[in-house]
Amino acid sequence: MGLPVPSQLFDTFTVAVTNAGVMFETLKTFGKNATVAELVGATTGLEKLKVAGSLGAALYTGAVIGSIAVASGRTLSCGSSISDLFVFQRRYNLHFESSQQFYIKHPEILNPSKISKVTYRAKSIASGMV
């Protein structure tokens, strides 16, 4: 997707889901306009995310959750099954109130062929969430 991703935070499924959960819970406290830098400052263990510090935390966290779901093999057809994503979110307590609207608005997370990698970063900047 063209987003900066520190490998050690997402090397294994368990580590990835754990870190996504930390990001998700912290984001609930800070709100959807927080940046990744704010998440890093409020937690321990996410320091490597500083490379994505200027990005909007909501978009970045949503991309992380969707990417883990796709990579875990739960979704089929290159990640195009949104219903599988929602099952994944509920199973790992990563569901958020407006997730249906978020993933409909950002289909590139589940199906990268929908939009270029560069465009997703530009989209996150243009959304005012950075």
VOGU-3710 file (C-alpha; in Angstrom, 3 decimals, decimal comma):
1> mglpvpsqlf> 0,000/0,000/0,000  3,023/2,234/0,054  2,826/3,005/3,760  5,953/2,804/5,918  5,885/-0,439/7,882  8,508/-1,379/10,462  8,839/-5,127/10,044  9,454/-6,016/13,679  6,014/-4,730/14,665  4,235/-6,985/12,196
11> dtftvavtna> 6,605/-9,966/11,647  4,229/-12,639/12,939  0,471/-12,893/13,085  0,375/-12,779/16,885  2,699/-9,782/17,127  0,817/-7,981/14,352  -2,591/-8,501/15,982  -1,228/-7,478/19,391  0,284/-4,259/18,018  -2,842/-3,508/15,984
21> gvmfetlktf> -4,822/-3,901/19,212  -2,553/-1,448/21,034  -2,914/1,026/18,156  -6,683/0,502/18,070  -7,189/0,998/21,813  -4,961/4,080/21,887  -6,761/5,524/18,878  -10,084/5,159/20,697  -8,680/7,431/23,410  -7,193/10,044/21,079
31> gknatvaelv> -9,924/10,080/18,441  -9,940/9,781/14,674  -7,895/12,929/14,050  -4,841/11,694/15,940  -1,563/11,076/14,148  0,597/7,984/14,339  3,160/10,130/16,208  0,571/10,715/18,945  -0,040/6,968/19,249  3,703/6,374/19,522
41> gattgleklk> 4,030/9,023/22,230  1,232/7,499/24,299  2,411/3,894/24,210  5,445/1,720/24,683  6,550/-0,729/22,058  5,374/1,221/19,020  8,432/3,483/18,760  9,380/1,995/15,386  6,205/3,536/13,947  7,861/6,959/14,089
51> vagslgaaly> 8,571/6,475/10,370  4,826/6,926/9,836  4,444/9,673/12,432  2,842/12,276/10,185  0,150/9,952/8,864  -3,356/9,918/10,251  -3,612/7,216/12,903  -7,154/6,215/11,912  -6,184/5,557/8,303  -2,944/3,836/9,263
61> tgavigsiav> -4,586/1,640/11,913  -7,395/0,750/9,504  -4,829/-0,210/6,874  -2,965/-2,348/9,426  -6,123/-4,195/10,486  -7,212/-4,798/6,881  -3,728/-5,890/5,831  -3,461/-8,386/8,697  -6,858/-9,831/7,762  -5,773/-10,244/4,142
71> asgrtlscgs> -2,348/-11,647/5,053  -3,802/-14,099/7,560  -5,558/-15,928/4,764  -8,966/-15,401/6,326  -10,046/-13,397/3,313  -10,215/-14,928/-0,127  -9,834/-13,559/-3,639  -6,885/-11,288/-2,817  -8,656/-9,858/0,180  -11,787/-8,718/-1,597
81> sisdlfvfqr> -14,247/-10,274/0,862  -15,354/-7,521/3,206  -17,518/-9,912/5,226  -14,417/-11,944/6,100  -12,746/-8,744/7,288  -15,630/-8,058/9,673  -15,392/-11,615/11,051  -11,654/-11,056/11,606  -12,257/-7,722/13,358  -14,811/-9,177/15,762
91> rynlhfessq> -12,708/-12,266/16,494  -9,686/-10,183/17,516  -11,600/-7,279/19,118  -10,530/-4,831/16,391  -14,027/-3,776/15,341  -14,833/-0,098/15,436  -18,181/1,646/15,120  -17,788/3,017/11,614  -15,702/0,187/10,165  -18,209/-0,617/7,415
101> qfyikhpeil> -18,100/2,960/6,153  -14,308/3,119/6,527  -13,606/0,011/4,433  -16,194/0,966/1,823  -14,507/4,370/1,540  -11,048/2,724/1,335  -11,495/-0,441/-0,792  -7,791/-0,405/-1,642  -7,033/-1,831/1,794  -8,783/-5,098/0,978
111> npskiskvty> -8,081/-5,127/-2,730  -4,891/-3,270/-3,626  -5,670/-3,452/-7,354  -8,394/-0,844/-6,769  -5,935/2,010/-6,259  -2,216/2,651/-6,519  0,029/2,573/-3,459  1,055/6,181/-3,938  -2,570/7,269/-4,128  -3,407/5,747/-0,717
121> raksiasgmv> -0,730/7,863/0,987  -1,929/10,936/-0,917  -5,491/10,095/0,090  -4,476/9,957/3,766  -2,757/13,339/3,483  -5,675/14,926/1,608  -8,164/13,664/4,177  -6,691/16,053/6,713  -5,731/13,193/8,986  -1,997/13,908/8,927
//
